[in-house]
Amino acid sequence: MAQNNTLDNLLEKELQDPDFKLDFERESIYLAIAVSIHQCRTKLQWTKSDLSKHSGVPVSTISKIENGNNTSIDTLTKLASAMGKNLKIELK
């Protein structure tokens, strides 16, 4: 528990730096996208190759997205549509 508290304190301190905060938020978004795409794909019992065939997005791009790399809204829209989903972007 003490270690977690220490990590929480470190993160809280680091988030005071605007550059760190921006990078942290960006990486959090990439991770959320990666998890969403992976979960939706596996729920359909599709491989990356299956998703590629349905969406026209290369398997290598799907792998990069699921590993937390940046991508375009157009690519995300293709993936969502292929899986029967709508892409929703929300500003909070």
N, C-alpha and C positions, 0 to 999 in steps of 0.2 A: 504494500500500500504506500509506503514511504517513497518508493521509487516512482510510482505513478504520480504521486503528488509532486515530486521533484520535476518530472517531465512536464506535468501541467504548468508548473511555475515557469519552467524554461520556455515553453511555448508561449505562455502569456507575455513574458518579457520580450521574446523575439517578435511577437506580433505588433509590438509598439513601433517597430521599424516599418515605414510605409512600403519600402521595396520588398522586404520579406513578406509582409502581409499580402501584397499583390501576387507574389509568386506562390504563396501558400494557398490562396483562394483559387488561383488558376489551376494548380495541381489537384486541388480538391474537386474541381469541376471535371477535369480529365478523368479522374478516378471514378466519379459518379457516372459519367458517360460509359466508361469501360464496363462497369458492373451492370449497367442497364442493358447494354447491347448483348453482353454475354448471357445474362439471365434470360432475356427474351429469346435469344437464339436457342439456348439449351432447353427452354420450356417447349419450344417447337420440335425439339429433338433433331435439330439441324446441326450439321457440321459447318465449319467455316466455308467449306467448298459449296455446300448447299446454299448458304446465304449469298455467296458470291454469284452463283448461277441465277438466283432469284432477283438479285439487286443490280447485277452488272458491276459491282465493286470488286476489285481484285482481292484474292485471299490475303495477300501481303498487307493490303491496307486494312482489312478487317483485323488481322493479327495486331497491327500497330495500334489500332484504336482500342482493342481489348487489353493491350499492354499499357494504356494510359497516355498514348501520344495524341497530339493535336490533330484535328481534322476539320473539314469544312462543313458548313450547314447543309450544302448540297449533298454531300456524301451521307451525312446523318439522315437526311430526308429520304434518300434512296433506300438506306438500310431499314428505316422505320416502315416505309411503305411496303417493302418486300415482306416484312414480318406482320403486315396487317395493322400497323400502328400509325399514329400521327405524332409528328415531332412537335413538342410544346416547349417553348423557351419562355421562361418567366423571370422578370426582374423583380427582385425583392428589396 
